[in-house]
């Protein structure tokens, strides 16, 4: 039995709107939580610090400063003017 003004067919090959929502939710749940690229965070490769990360070195700003002063980073010198 169809209601007046409707064609009588449903979208997605017979799925109702509620069924679509359940299907979409199941698809989202199937992926692991950390699969999303937006959840990944750049971290210091030495001490795993999440903040102040410098991509050029793969280190945090604190670690870059320490290693530069110790002469462990080639091509990096202390600036003076």
Biopython code that builds the backbone (N, CA, C, O; Angstrom):
import numpy as np
from Bio.PDB.StructureBuilder import StructureBuilder

atoms = [
    (1, "UNK", "N", (0.839, -1.168, 0.000)),
    (1, "UNK", "CA", (0.000, 0.000, 0.000)),
    (1, "UNK", "C", (0.891, 1.241, 0.000)),
    (1, "UNK", "O", (1.807, 1.355, 0.815)),
    (2, "UNK", "N", (0.623, 2.155, -0.906)),
    (2, "UNK", "CA", (1.423, 3.365, -1.011)),
    (2, "UNK", "C", (0.621, 4.561, -0.546)),
    (2, "UNK", "O", (-0.609, 4.561, -0.585)),
    (3, "UNK", "N", (1.338, 5.579, -0.107)),
    (3, "UNK", "CA", (0.661, 6.799, 0.325)),
    (3, "UNK", "C", (0.448, 7.697, -0.876)),
    (3, "UNK", "O", (1.226, 7.637, -1.828)),
    (4, "UNK", "N", (-0.591, 8.535, -0.860)),
    (4, "UNK", "CA", (-0.848, 9.428, -2.000)),
    (4, "UNK", "C", (0.324, 10.387, -2.208)),
    (4, "UNK", "O", (0.883, 10.915, -1.247)),
    (5, "UNK", "N", (0.689, 10.606, -3.468)),
    (5, "UNK", "CA", (1.749, 11.537, -3.789)),
    (5, "UNK", "C", (3.137, 10.928, -3.798)),
    (5, "UNK", "O", (4.109, 11.625, -4.090)),
    (6, "UNK", "N", (3.256, 9.651, -3.486)),
    (6, "UNK", "CA", (4.561, 8.993, -3.492)),
    (6, "UNK", "C", (4.563, 7.911, -4.549)),
    (6, "UNK", "O", (3.523, 7.332, -4.865)),
    (7, "UNK", "N", (5.719, 7.647, -5.086)),
    (7, "UNK", "CA", (5.804, 6.662, -6.165)),
    (7, "UNK", "C", (5.744, 5.230, -5.649)),
    (7, "UNK", "O", (5.476, 4.305, -6.417)),
    (8, "UNK", "N", (5.987, 5.042, -4.375)),
    (8, "UNK", "CA", (5.939, 3.696, -3.816)),
    (8, "UNK", "C", (7.287, 3.010, -3.789)),
    (8, "UNK", "O", (7.404, 1.915, -3.239)),
    (9, "UNK", "N", (8.305, 3.619, -4.364)),
    (9, "UNK", "CA", (9.635, 3.007, -4.339)),
    (9, "UNK", "C", (10.484, 3.671, -3.272)),
    (9, "UNK", "O", (10.275, 4.835, -2.929)),
    (10, "UNK", "N", (11.424, 2.935, -2.761)),
    (10, "UNK", "CA", (12.356, 3.476, -1.770)),
    (10, "UNK", "C", (13.734, 3.579, -2.385)),
    (10, "UNK", "O", (14.023, 2.946, -3.401)),
    (11, "UNK", "N", (14.578, 4.375, -1.769)),
    (11, "UNK", "CA", (15.931, 4.565, -2.285)),
    (11, "UNK", "C", (16.819, 3.380, -1.923)),
    (11, "UNK", "O", (16.507, 2.602, -1.021)),
    (12, "UNK", "N", (17.934, 3.259, -2.647)),
    (12, "UNK", "CA", (18.976, 2.259, -2.396)),
    (12, "UNK", "C", (18.456, 0.824, -2.442)),
    (12, "UNK", "O", (18.803, 0.003, -1.593)),
    (13, "UNK", "N", (17.662, 0.543, -3.391)),
    (13, "UNK", "CA", (17.259, -0.838, -3.615)),
    (13, "UNK", "C", (16.467, -1.442, -2.475)),
    (13, "UNK", "O", (16.677, -2.608, -2.141)),
    (14, "UNK", "N", (15.570, -0.696, -1.870)),
    (14, "UNK", "CA", (14.701, -1.256, -0.855)),
    (14, "UNK", "C", (15.075, -0.893, 0.567)),
    (14, "UNK", "O", (14.353, -1.266, 1.492)),
    (15, "UNK", "N", (16.170, -0.184, 0.783)),
    (15, "UNK", "CA", (16.522, 0.235, 2.138)),
    (15, "UNK", "C", (15.689, 1.441, 2.531)),
    (15, "UNK", "O", (15.496, 2.352, 1.726)),
    (16, "UNK", "N", (15.202, 1.456, 3.743)),
    (16, "UNK", "CA", (14.523, 2.629, 4.265)),
    (16, "UNK", "C", (15.538, 3.599, 4.836)),
    (16, "UNK", "O", (16.726, 3.285, 4.909)),
    (17, "UNK", "N", (15.083, 4.773, 5.242)),
    (17, "UNK", "CA", (15.997, 5.786, 5.765)),
    (17, "UNK", "C", (16.694, 5.307, 7.041)),
    (17, "UNK", "O", (17.883, 5.562, 7.233)),
    (18, "UNK", "N", (15.956, 4.614, 7.913)),
    (18, "UNK", "CA", (16.550, 4.092, 9.143)),
    (18, "UNK", "C", (17.614, 3.043, 8.835)),
    (18, "UNK", "O", (18.665, 3.005, 9.475)),
    (19, "UNK", "N", (17.332, 2.201, 7.859)),
    (19, "UNK", "CA", (18.292, 1.171, 7.464)),
    (19, "UNK", "C", (19.571, 1.788, 6.896)),
    (19, "UNK", "O", (20.665, 1.266, 7.108)),
    (20, "UNK", "N", (19.426, 2.898, 6.177)),
    (20, "UNK", "CA", (20.600, 3.582, 5.632)),
    (20, "UNK", "C", (21.489, 4.095, 6.756)),
    (20, "UNK", "O", (22.711, 3.958, 6.697)),
    (21, "UNK", "N", (20.880, 4.684, 7.776)),
    (21, "UNK", "CA", (21.654, 5.219, 8.897)),
    (21, "UNK", "C", (22.396, 4.106, 9.628)),
    (21, "UNK", "O", (23.556, 4.273, 10.005)),
    (22, "UNK", "N", (21.736, 2.982, 9.827)),
    (22, "UNK", "CA", (22.370, 1.841, 10.500)),
    (22, "UNK", "C", (23.522, 1.320, 9.654)),
    (22, "UNK", "O", (24.584, 0.996, 10.186)),
    (23, "UNK", "N", (23.325, 1.236, 8.333)),
    (23, "UNK", "CA", (24.370, 0.758, 7.435)),
    (23, "UNK", "C", (25.583, 1.696, 7.476)),
    (23, "UNK", "O", (26.717, 1.227, 7.574)),
    (24, "UNK", "N", (25.360, 3.009, 7.403)),
    (24, "UNK", "CA", (26.453, 3.980, 7.429)),
    (24, "UNK", "C", (27.189, 3.945, 8.760)),
    (24, "UNK", "O", (28.414, 4.063, 8.790)),
    (25, "UNK", "N", (26.461, 3.783, 9.859)),
    (25, "UNK", "CA", (27.110, 3.710, 11.173)),
    (25, "UNK", "C", (27.990, 2.467, 11.267)),
    (25, "UNK", "O", (29.098, 2.529, 11.800)),
    (26, "UNK", "N", (27.510, 1.361, 10.763)),
    (26, "UNK", "CA", (28.310, 0.128, 10.779)),
    (26, "UNK", "C", (29.574, 0.267, 9.943)),
    (26, "UNK", "O", (30.611, -0.294, 10.296)),
    (27, "UNK", "N", (29.502, 1.003, 8.844)),
    (27, "UNK", "CA", (30.681, 1.228, 8.022)),
    (27, "UNK", "C", (31.718, 2.058, 8.775)),
    (27, "UNK", "O", (32.915, 1.791, 8.673)),
    (28, "UNK", "N", (31.266, 3.067, 9.534)),
    (28, "UNK", "CA", (32.190, 3.898, 10.308)),
    (28, "UNK", "C", (32.815, 3.110, 11.448)),
    (28, "UNK", "O", (34.001, 3.276, 11.734)),
    (29, "UNK", "N", (32.050, 2.267, 12.093)),
    (29, "UNK", "CA", (32.534, 1.504, 13.239)),
    (29, "UNK", "C", (33.557, 0.467, 12.792)),
    (29, "UNK", "O", (34.437, 0.097, 13.569)),
    (30, "UNK", "N", (33.456, 0.000, 11.571)),
    (30, "UNK", "CA", (34.330, -1.054, 11.085)),
    (30, "UNK", "C", (35.791, -0.607, 11.020)),
    (30, "UNK", "O", (36.687, -1.432, 11.202)),
    (31, "UNK", "N", (36.052, 0.680, 10.766)),
    (31, "UNK", "CA", (37.427, 1.165, 10.699)),
    (31, "UNK", "C", (37.982, 1.369, 12.094)),
    (31, "UNK", "O", (37.244, 1.764, 12.997)),
    (32, "UNK", "N", (39.279, 1.106, 12.294)),
    (32, "UNK", "CA", (39.888, 1.359, 13.600)),
    (32, "UNK", "C", (39.937, 2.857, 13.895)),
    (32, "UNK", "O", (39.918, 3.677, 12.977)),
    (33, "UNK", "N", (39.997, 3.201, 15.145)),
    (33, "UNK", "CA", (39.939, 4.594, 15.558)),
    (33, "UNK", "C", (41.095, 5.421, 15.006)),
    (33, "UNK", "O", (40.900, 6.571, 14.612)),
    (34, "UNK", "N", (42.282, 4.855, 14.973)),
    (34, "UNK", "CA", (43.450, 5.615, 14.537)),
    (34, "UNK", "C", (43.710, 5.506, 13.037)),
    (34, "UNK", "O", (44.807, 5.830, 12.581)),
    (35, "UNK", "N", (42.729, 5.059, 12.266)),
    (35, "UNK", "CA", (42.899, 4.944, 10.826)),
    (35, "UNK", "C", (42.810, 6.306, 10.145)),
    (35, "UNK", "O", (43.287, 6.472, 9.023)),
    (36, "UNK", "N", (42.215, 7.257, 10.806)),
    (36, "UNK", "CA", (42.038, 8.579, 10.223)),
    (36, "UNK", "C", (43.356, 9.357, 10.263)),
    (36, "UNK", "O", (44.054, 9.362, 11.277)),
    (37, "UNK", "N", (43.683, 10.007, 9.154)),
    (37, "UNK", "CA", (44.937, 10.780, 9.089)),
    (37, "UNK", "C", (44.897, 12.004, 9.990)),
    (37, "UNK", "O", (45.949, 12.484, 10.413)),
    (38, "UNK", "N", (43.723, 12.516, 10.291)),
    (38, "UNK", "CA", (43.638, 13.704, 11.129)),
    (38, "UNK", "C", (43.941, 13.400, 12.586)),
    (38, "UNK", "O", (44.233, 14.317, 13.354)),
    (39, "UNK", "N", (43.878, 12.153, 12.980)),
    (39, "UNK", "CA", (44.165, 11.792, 14.369)),
    (39, "UNK", "C", (45.653, 11.589, 14.624)),
    (39, "UNK", "O", (46.088, 11.586, 15.776)),
    (40, "UNK", "N", (46.431, 11.420, 13.568)),
    (40, "UNK", "CA", (47.867, 11.222, 13.732)),
    (40, "UNK", "C", (48.519, 12.538, 14.104)),
    (40, "UNK", "O", (48.044, 13.606, 13.719)),
    (41, "UNK", "N", (49.600, 12.461, 14.848)),
    (41, "UNK", "CA", (50.256, 13.656, 15.337)),
    (41, "UNK", "C", (51.761, 13.544, 15.112)),
    (41, "UNK", "O", (52.357, 12.492, 15.341)),
    (42, "UNK", "N", (52.370, 14.646, 14.657)),
    (42, "UNK", "CA", (53.821, 14.656, 14.501)),
    (42, "UNK", "C", (54.457, 14.674, 15.878)),
    (42, "UNK", "O", (54.078, 15.473, 16.734)),
    (43, "UNK", "N", (55.424, 13.792, 16.091)),
    (43, "UNK", "CA", (56.079, 13.696, 17.387)),
    (43, "UNK", "C", (57.586, 13.683, 17.215)),
    (43, "UNK", "O", (58.110, 13.317, 16.163)),
    (44, "UNK", "N", (58.270, 14.091, 18.277)),
    (44, "UNK", "CA", (59.721, 14.053, 18.319)),
    (44, "UNK", "C", (60.172, 12.599, 18.200)),
    (44, "UNK", "O", (59.643, 11.725, 18.886)),
    (45, "UNK", "N", (61.151, 12.340, 17.330)),
    (45, "UNK", "CA", (61.590, 10.967, 17.112)),
    (45, "UNK", "C", (62.448, 10.440, 18.256)),
    (45, "UNK", "O", (62.652, 9.230, 18.359)),
    (46, "UNK", "N", (62.959, 11.325, 19.125)),
    (46, "UNK", "CA", (63.814, 10.888, 20.229)),
    (46, "UNK", "C", (63.000, 10.660, 21.500)),
    (46, "UNK", "O", (63.014, 9.566, 22.065)),
    (47, "UNK", "N", (62.292, 11.694, 21.945)),
    (47, "UNK", "CA", (61.576, 11.564, 23.222)),
    (47, "UNK", "C", (60.052, 11.611, 23.089)),
    (47, "UNK", "O", (59.354, 11.699, 24.099)),
    (48, "UNK", "N", (59.524, 11.554, 21.861)),
    (48, "UNK", "CA", (58.089, 11.422, 21.612)),
    (48, "UNK", "C", (57.277, 12.633, 22.073)),
    (48, "UNK", "O", (56.091, 12.499, 22.378)),
    (49, "UNK", "N", (57.897, 13.805, 22.127)),
    (49, "UNK", "CA", (57.190, 15.025, 22.531)),
    (49, "UNK", "C", (56.246, 15.463, 21.408)),
    (49, "UNK", "O", (56.678, 15.567, 20.260)),
    (50, "UNK", "N", (54.958, 15.725, 21.709)),
    (50, "UNK", "CA", (53.994, 16.050, 20.659)),
    (50, "UNK", "C", (53.971, 17.517, 20.237)),
    (50, "UNK", "O", (53.454, 17.834, 19.165)),
    (51, "UNK", "N", (54.508, 18.400, 21.034)),
    (51, "UNK", "CA", (54.399, 19.825, 20.712)),
    (51, "UNK", "C", (55.736, 20.409, 20.291)),
    (51, "UNK", "O", (56.790, 19.888, 20.656)),
    (52, "UNK", "N", (55.695, 21.491, 19.524)),
    (52, "UNK", "CA", (56.904, 22.163, 19.084)),
    (52, "UNK", "C", (57.723, 21.327, 18.123)),
    (52, "UNK", "O", (58.952, 21.342, 18.178)),
    (53, "UNK", "N", (57.049, 20.590, 17.236)),
    (53, "UNK", "CA", (57.716, 19.675, 16.313)),
    (53, "UNK", "C", (58.210, 20.439, 15.090)),
    (53, "UNK", "O", (57.454, 21.205, 14.494)),
    (54, "UNK", "N", (59.473, 20.238, 14.711)),
    (54, "UNK", "CA", (60.042, 20.836, 13.504)),
    (54, "UNK", "C", (60.190, 19.744, 12.448)),
    (54, "UNK", "O", (60.973, 18.809, 12.619)),
    (55, "UNK", "N", (59.439, 19.864, 11.361)),
    (55, "UNK", "CA", (59.423, 18.813, 10.342)),
    (55, "UNK", "C", (60.768, 18.587, 9.690)),
    (55, "UNK", "O", (61.118, 17.454, 9.359)),
    (56, "UNK", "N", (61.527, 19.658, 9.502)),
    (56, "UNK", "CA", (62.813, 19.545, 8.811)),
    (56, "UNK", "C", (63.756, 18.571, 9.526)),
    (56, "UNK", "O", (64.558, 17.892, 8.884)),
    (57, "UNK", "N", (63.656, 18.509, 10.834)),
    (57, "UNK", "CA", (64.538, 17.652, 11.623)),
    (57, "UNK", "C", (63.832, 16.422, 12.189)),
    (57, "UNK", "O", (64.487, 15.439, 12.534)),
    (58, "UNK", "N", (62.517, 16.466, 12.287)),
    (58, "UNK", "CA", (61.778, 15.380, 12.919)),
    (58, "UNK", "C", (61.933, 15.386, 14.424)),
    (58, "UNK", "O", (61.747, 14.363, 15.084)),
    (59, "UNK", "N", (62.278, 16.554, 14.967)),
    (59, "UNK", "CA", (62.541, 16.692, 16.401)),
    (59, "UNK", "C", (61.721, 17.845, 16.966)),
    (59, "UNK", "O", (61.187, 18.668, 16.223)),
    (60, "UNK", "N", (61.631, 17.891, 18.283)),
    (60, "UNK", "CA", (60.968, 19.025, 18.924)),
    (60, "UNK", "C", (61.940, 20.197, 18.985)),
    (60, "UNK", "O", (63.147, 20.016, 18.825)),
    (61, "UNK", "N", (61.421, 21.386, 19.214)),
    (61, "UNK", "CA", (62.254, 22.588, 19.253)),
    (61, "UNK", "C", (63.297, 22.508, 20.357)),
    (61, "UNK", "O", (64.410, 23.014, 20.207)),
    (62, "UNK", "N", (62.937, 21.874, 21.464)),
    (62, "UNK", "CA", (63.860, 21.752, 22.597)),
    (62, "UNK", "C", (65.020, 20.828, 22.229)),
    (62, "UNK", "O", (66.179, 21.132, 22.508)),
    (63, "UNK", "N", (64.695, 19.694, 21.598)),
    (63, "UNK", "CA", (65.726, 18.728, 21.204)),
    (63, "UNK", "C", (66.644, 19.317, 20.127)),
    (63, "UNK", "O", (67.851, 19.076, 20.142)),
    (64, "UNK", "N", (66.065, 20.099, 19.179)),
    (64, "UNK", "CA", (66.882, 20.731, 18.140)),
    (64, "UNK", "C", (67.871, 21.689, 18.776)),
    (64, "UNK", "O", (69.040, 21.708, 18.389)),
    (65, "UNK", "N", (67.437, 22.477, 19.733)),
    (65, "UNK", "CA", (68.318, 23.438, 20.402)),
    (65, "UNK", "C", (69.458, 22.725, 21.127)),
    (65, "UNK", "O", (70.618, 23.126, 21.030)),
    (66, "UNK", "N", (69.107, 21.654, 21.861)),
    (66, "UNK", "CA", (70.131, 20.901, 22.593)),
    (66, "UNK", "C", (71.156, 20.276, 21.645)),
    (66, "UNK", "O", (72.361, 20.351, 21.884)),
    (67, "UNK", "N", (70.672, 19.669, 20.585)),
    (67, "UNK", "CA", (71.571, 18.994, 19.658)),
    (67, "UNK", "C", (72.403, 19.993, 18.849)),
    (67, "UNK", "O", (73.553, 19.709, 18.514)),
    (68, "UNK", "N", (71.836, 21.151, 18.535)),
    (68, "UNK", "CA", (72.584, 22.177, 17.800)),
    (68, "UNK", "C", (73.706, 22.732, 18.665)),
    (68, "UNK", "O", (74.817, 22.934, 18.176)),
    (69, "UNK", "N", (73.438, 22.981, 19.931)),
    (69, "UNK", "CA", (74.480, 23.480, 20.835)),
    (69, "UNK", "C", (75.589, 22.446, 21.036)),
    (69, "UNK", "O", (76.750, 22.810, 21.217)),
    (70, "UNK", "N", (75.237, 21.170, 21.005)),
    (70, "UNK", "CA", (76.232, 20.110, 21.183)),
    (70, "UNK", "C", (76.970, 19.789, 19.888)),
    (70, "UNK", "O", (77.926, 19.013, 19.893)),
    (71, "UNK", "N", (76.526, 20.390, 18.763)),
    (71, "UNK", "CA", (77.178, 20.141, 17.482)),
    (71, "UNK", "C", (76.790, 18.823, 16.847)),
    (71, "UNK", "O", (77.531, 18.300, 16.014)),
    (72, "UNK", "N", (75.652, 18.276, 17.220)),
    (72, "UNK", "CA", (75.210, 16.979, 16.701)),
    (72, "UNK", "C", (74.398, 17.089, 15.418)),
    (72, "UNK", "O", (74.121, 16.075, 14.778)),
    (73, "UNK", "N", (74.009, 18.306, 15.029)),
    (73, "UNK", "CA", (73.257, 18.512, 13.791)),
    (73, "UNK", "C", (74.183, 19.154, 12.766)),
    (73, "UNK", "O", (74.654, 20.275, 12.959)),
    (74, "UNK", "N", (74.435, 18.448, 11.693)),
    (74, "UNK", "CA", (75.359, 18.986, 10.683)),
    (74, "UNK", "C", (74.696, 20.132, 9.933)),
    (74, "UNK", "O", (73.524, 20.056, 9.563)),
    (75, "UNK", "N", (75.459, 21.188, 9.718)),
    (75, "UNK", "CA", (74.965, 22.346, 8.986)),
    (75, "UNK", "C", (74.241, 23.363, 9.826)),
    (75, "UNK", "O", (73.830, 24.400, 9.307)),
    (76, "UNK", "N", (74.071, 23.107, 11.102)),
    (76, "UNK", "CA", (73.370, 24.032, 11.987)),
    (76, "UNK", "C", (74.408, 24.706, 12.885)),
    (76, "UNK", "O", (75.178, 24.044, 13.582)),
    (77, "UNK", "N", (74.408, 26.016, 12.850)),
    (77, "UNK", "CA", (75.334, 26.768, 13.693)),
    (77, "UNK", "C", (74.559, 27.784, 14.500)),
    (77, "UNK", "O", (73.471, 28.206, 14.109)),
    (78, "UNK", "N", (75.125, 28.175, 15.629)),
    (78, "UNK", "CA", (74.488, 29.179, 16.469)),
    (78, "UNK", "C", (74.645, 30.528, 15.777)),
    (78, "UNK", "O", (75.731, 30.899, 15.331)),
    (79, "UNK", "N", (73.535, 31.246, 15.702)),
    (79, "UNK", "CA", (73.589, 32.530, 15.007)),
    (79, "UNK", "C", (74.156, 33.606, 15.921)),
    (79, "UNK", "O", (73.967, 33.580, 17.137)),
    (80, "UNK", "N", (74.859, 34.556, 15.303)),
    (80, "UNK", "CA", (75.359, 35.700, 16.040)),
    (80, "UNK", "C", (75.363, 36.903, 15.113)),
    (80, "UNK", "O", (75.695, 36.789, 13.933)),
    (81, "UNK", "N", (74.994, 38.049, 15.653)),
    (81, "UNK", "CA", (74.971, 39.257, 14.825)),
    (81, "UNK", "C", (75.347, 40.463, 15.603)),
    (81, "UNK", "O", (75.378, 41.565, 15.057)),
]
sb = StructureBuilder()
sb.init_structure("model")
sb.init_model(0)
sb.init_chain("A")
sb.init_seg("    ")
for serial, (resi, resn, name, xyz) in enumerate(atoms, 1):
    if name == "N":
        sb.init_residue(resn, " ", resi, " ")
    sb.init_atom(name, np.array(xyz, "f"), 0.0, 1.0, " ", f" {name:<3s}", serial, name[0])
structure = sb.get_structure()
